[in-house]
């Protein structure tokens, strides 16, 4: 008869996993394992791997992916390296729109080519040592290699989200991405990866801003400046705009939030919204138009976004804003 849950082997930690063979090596029987799953103490996270249901249910999709990835690495019969979207998750990079049910590993010595098996995508690819790093005891591809591999195997928009974040956090550089892109220029998907590298911008500070940049480009709008400080004539900083369309005196704000650089816990949500309204009124008083868009708006057609901004451009035509707009790395009146 199975022992109590306090007596059985737990997963490696509260957010970890245990393999079937590890449980058997520690004295559990196959019936013990089946009963742990039936009674809800353990949850099966993949073939031959389990986690505590109490901790598994509270994990984000990204954390679940990492726990599963660790189990995959321990279960394989030869050393493998996490790559593609799995490496992005391990590096803490955003993976918008990715299917996190599949763990991606790179097997440089694979004899049977790339394949998808039991929830694991096995990639057979050249992987020099300089393309490998270690994160929390796991071997993963470096940020630059991860950005390009993810871009080659995903959509342009998903690739931009990850590339922007890697550049913004200083995990890679445009030069490093370009050098690696040349090295991979004959690889499948390299055309998408080259578009991602050319479009990526370290000044984008969130997945929403990255997706907004893609939508603005798809809408055939001018390329905006990012993270521009707006000061009033008396020297008061009104805010930092996500997007500023130079020459059109129009500010674009993702999700309606202007970043003020205010530290601490800040006022309550209602007060924040009220302060945002006051600042937006002040920006308009200086001669700027402000266009806000949300996550839901990003799902609309590019034509909808184009019409919103063109209408704002038309309203602002002929104005001479009195504010000082200072982009990152420079000063200037816009």
C-alpha positions, 0 to 999 in steps of 0.5 A: 500500500502506498505511503503517505504523501509526506513519506514519498519522494517529492519533486526536486523542489516546489516548482520542479519535476521528478522522472519516473525512473528517479522515483523508482530508484528512490523506492517507489513502485509503479503502483505508488506512482499511479496512485499519486497521480490518481489522488492528485498529489502528482500531475503528469507533465509529460511522458515519464515526468511528474510534478506536485499538483499543488505547485504546478497549478500556480505556475505561469505558462513560462514557468511550466515550460521551464519545469518541463524543459528541465525534465526533458533534459534529464530524460534524454540519453545524450547531452542536449542544449535548449534552443529556439523558444525554449532558450528564449524562455530560459533567458527570460525573453518574451515569446509572444504567440509561441506554443509553449507546449513543445520543448525545443532542444538542439542535438548537434550529434543527432543522427536522424535529423530534426523531428517532433516526438512526444512534445519535444522538437529535436533540432539537428544543427551546427552549434559551436561552443561560443553559441552556448551558455548556461542558465540555472544549470541548463545549457541553452543557446546564447541570446544572439543565437536564440533570437535568430533561431526563434526568428527563423522558426516563428513569425516576423512579429514574434521574432521582433518581440524577442529581438527587441527585448534581447537588445533592450536588456543588453543581452546581445547587440545589432553587430552580434546579430548581423554577424550571426545572420551572415553565418546562418544566411543559407539556413531555412528561415534566414530571410525572416530572420534578416527582416527581424534584425533590420527592424529590431530596436533596443528602445522598445521597452515591452512586447506591446510596444514591439507589436505596436511598431510592427503594426505601425509598419504594416499600416504604412505609417512613418517610422516613429522615434521611440521613448522621447521625453516631452518637456514644457517651456518652463522645464517640467517633464510631462512624460516619455512618449512611446512613439513620436512621429517627427514632423507630424506632432503626434504621440502614440501611446501603447495601452494609454500609459506614458512613463513618468519615471516616478519611483516607488509604489505611486498613487492608486489606480484611479489617481494614476488614470487621472494624472495620465489624463491631466498629462495628456491634456497638457501635451495637447495644450503644447500642440501635440496630438495623442493616439492611444491604442491597447492590446485589443487594438493590436488585433485590429487591421493595420488599416484601422490603425492607419486611419487613427494616426492619419486623422491625428496627423491632419488635426496637427497639421500646421501647428508649431508645438511649444514643447521640447522633445528630447529623443534618446541620445540627443536633444531637439525641438520637434 
